[in-house]
Amino acid sequence: MATVTRENIGLLTDKIVVNVSKGDYLPSFEKSLKQYGKQANIPGFRKGMVPAGLIKKMYGSSVFTEEVLKTVEKELTTYMSNEKLEIFAQPLPLPENDARQIDFSNPSDYSFAFEVGLKPAFSLADLGKAPLTLYKVDVTPEMIDEEIERHQTRNGKMTEPETVANDENVLNLHFTETDAAGTPVGGGIEKDNSLLVKYFNEATRPKWIGLKKDDSIVLQLSTAFEPKEREWVLNDLGIAKDDTAGADKYFRATITKVGLIEKADLDEAFFKSVYPSKEITTVEAFRDAVKEDIQTYWDTQSRNQLQHSLYHVLLDHTKIEFPEDFLKRWMQTGGEQPKSQAEVEQEFPSFVNQLKWTLIVDKVVSDNAIEVSQEDIKAFAKQQLFGYMGMQTGAEEQPWVGDYVQRMMQDRKFVEDTTHRIQTEKVFAWVETQIHPTEKPIGRDEFRHLVEEHDHHH
């Protein structure tokens, strides 16, 4: 009868030895040989009529080894299940194991040893004492004006004036790479683009005024745009944003069309096009609706920033011990591709951080009975569909919406990704009930700078 023993050999690391006797594997070996005999196609014999001795001679050794190892694996799995062992990854066979000891011609008792890394018990960081700040971005009249102007432009009418008159003109441009004198560079970049005049810096904008179709100017990217606009112009031209030499390139920008968007009037038809589900009849009510939207957006960004801070509080202040030696050996030999010791050392800090976060999430989920239901996933699928199509929630009763949701529920990757996403949201929702952040008003630009600094630091 098989026996299993376990001993501790290091921090959160145990050695498990599985001992199997002839009586544990011989019955399954004989059964497997008979199955081979029934299925074997050997010239000169009818299927299922191959002599047992020939089957044993041809397949006996490999089937014998396979059955011994399968028996060992079964006993190991049963033991870990009965003992409720919480382990990392899979057990690692120890070097002392040698499959060559398995001798088909001399059935015997065999021992195989494995190393396992045990998951640790731990307590979460004390979230109630964490010094956290919930920022409240102040929505200014200027921010409301900017958003209204964007809505007016988006709902406006495009016209094609003959000449460039002001900063609001749209320029369809053909960029041709040149030298400083404007002579085209052989094999240089050529690309069409569309830009508002105001996207150029203040020194460059006046050069466009009065020009018309087929007129051009020679410009240097680094001197024609401010950093923010230059970054996406470089991207459009296929130049990396941190490519200093690329930013210093010269281009002849030729006008292929002049456009001007006549902004929509602030009337009830415009209000209805922006907010079809609301009854808005005055500019003041429209401004209030826009302000509410802006506030909702920045409140969401503030909550995201708070959750990012919470992530680091949990990761940095939750103390968890790991069986590091075991995990490094597993990384080196247990993956699809073997890794060198140097590769393991380089990747280990990031690997163990991911492992730590997984343990933290699992603990929150387990301790608080957090579940993701089928209805949660269906609701997310609807929400995603409405977001893609700009639909109102009242459309959810339409049959084709239900068909879409059912189709998505058959998509295994969608279900897995959505389950993970919703679970993460629920974990953070619980975590937020454990904290006492200080609310602090902040300006939009200051908040953006704070988030950039935080992201850069981490």
Stockholm file with secondary structure:
# STOCKHOLM 1.0

chainA/1-458         MATVTRENIGLLTDKIVVNVSKGDYLPSFEKSLKQYGKQANIPGFRKGMVPAGLIKKMYGSSVFTEEVLKTVEKELTTYMSNEKLEIFAQPLPLPENDARQIDFSNPSDYSFAFEVGLKPAFSLADLGKAPLTLYKVDVTPEMIDEEIERHQTRNGKMTEPETVANDENVLNLHFTETDAAGTPVGGGIEKDNSLLVKYFNEATRPKWIGLKKDDSIVLQLSTAFEPKEREWVLNDLGIAKDDTAGADKYFRATITKVGLIEKADLDEAFFKSVYPSKEITTVEAFRDAVKEDIQTYWDTQSRNQLQHSLYHVLLDHTKIEFPEDFLKRWMQTGGEQPKSQAEVEQEFPSFVNQLKWTLIVDKVVSDNAIEVSQEDIKAFAKQQLFGYMGMQTGAEEQPWVGDYVQRMMQDRKFVEDTTHRIQTEKVFAWVETQIHPTEKPIGRDEFRHLVEEHDHHH
#=GR chainA/1-458 SS CCEEEEEEEETTEEEEEEEECHHHHHHHHHHHHHHHHHHCCCTTSCTTCSCHHHHHHHHHHHHHHHHHHHHHHHHHHHHHHHTTCCEEEEEEECTTCCGGGCCTTSCCCEEEEEEEEECCCCCCCCGGGCCCEEEEECCCHHHHHHHHHHHHHHTSEEECCSBCCSTTEEEEEEEEEECTTSCBCTTCCEEEEEEEGGGSCTTTHHHHTTCBTTCEEEEEHHHHSCHHHHHHHHHHTTCCTTCHHHHTCEEEEEEEEEEEEECCCSSHHHHHHHCTTSCCCSHHHHHHHHHHHHHHHHHHHHHHHHHHHHHHHHHHHSCCCCCHHHHHHHHHHSSSSCCCHHHHHHHHHHHHHHHHHHHHHHHHHHHTTCCCCHHHHHHHHHHHHHHHHTCCGGGGGSHHHHHHHHHHHTCHHHHHHHHHHHHHHHHHHHHHTTCCCEEEEECHHHHHHHHHHHHHHC
#=GC SS_cons         CCEEEEEEEETTEEEEEEEECHHHHHHHHHHHHHHHHHHCCCTTSCTTCSCHHHHHHHHHHHHHHHHHHHHHHHHHHHHHHHTTCCEEEEEEECTTCCGGGCCTTSCCCEEEEEEEEECCCCCCCCGGGCCCEEEEECCCHHHHHHHHHHHHHHTSEEECCSBCCSTTEEEEEEEEEECTTSCBCTTCCEEEEEEEGGGSCTTTHHHHTTCBTTCEEEEEHHHHSCHHHHHHHHHHTTCCTTCHHHHTCEEEEEEEEEEEEECCCSSHHHHHHHCTTSCCCSHHHHHHHHHHHHHHHHHHHHHHHHHHHHHHHHHHHSCCCCCHHHHHHHHHHSSSSCCCHHHHHHHHHHHHHHHHHHHHHHHHHHHTTCCCCHHHHHHHHHHHHHHHHTCCGGGGGSHHHHHHHHHHHTCHHHHHHHHHHHHHHHHHHHHHTTCCCEEEEECHHHHHHHHHHHHHHC
//
